[in-house]
Amino acid sequence: MKQITIIGNIGANAVRRVASDGKELMSFNVAVNQSNGTPVWFNCIGAFREKVFQYLVKGQCVCVMGDLSARVYNNAIDLGVNIDRIELCGSAPQAPSQQSEMQQ
């Protein structure tokens, strides 16, 4: 296996799944910008971790480390990371507070 570390932003809120063997998993996509500004997307999947799952929301910057996987799908390369370790980078994106909405 090839180990990889990526730092990027989550594209959509993480999803909780149950595998066929009953194991709980979490999955989400992370966009990593190349030097030319084009994003490369990674499909990240790993064991469900309740403490971090709630923070895996769209726009959150994360650092993901794990085994790299790649497969060809519809003439495109699908990159994936089997998560060994995950860290949150910076603060989570903030939704407008209800109070500021009421004042408008």
Summary of the structure (lengths in Angstrom):
residues: 104
radius of gyration: 15.6
end to end distance: 53.5
largest distance: 54.0
contacts: 256
relative contact order: 0.24
helix: 10%
strand: 57%
